[in-house]
Amino acid sequence: MINVTTAADVDGDRGSNEIEVTVNNAEESTTLLGWVWTMASGSLAIVAAMSVLIVLVLMVRKKKVEGRLR
């Protein structure tokens, strides 16, 4: 993309400058994709850890209940 900027002073003298701007979004999209995968794997690890803790608590509770019934 080419951007042309024109300016004028109080005397009416004008000047302009042409600037070429190149935008490359490819790196940003791979960074975003990496961030999404990191968040997904982190969330999965948290869910797995919580599931293991719940199962352990239920097993301990079951052992205590069985002990009272005997």
C-alpha positions, 0 to 999 in steps of 0.5 A: 500500500502506498500512502501519500501525505500532503501538507501546506504551511500558512504561506500556501507552500505545499509539500508531499511525501510518499511512503510505502507500507507493507503489512505481513500478518502471517507471523501474527496468525501463527502466534495466535494459533500457538496461543490457542493450542497452549490455552486448550492444552492447559485447560485440558490438563486442569480438567484432567487433574480435577477429574482425578481428584474427584475420583480419589475423593469418591474412592476415599468416601466409599471406603469410609462408608463401607467401613461404617456398614460392617 
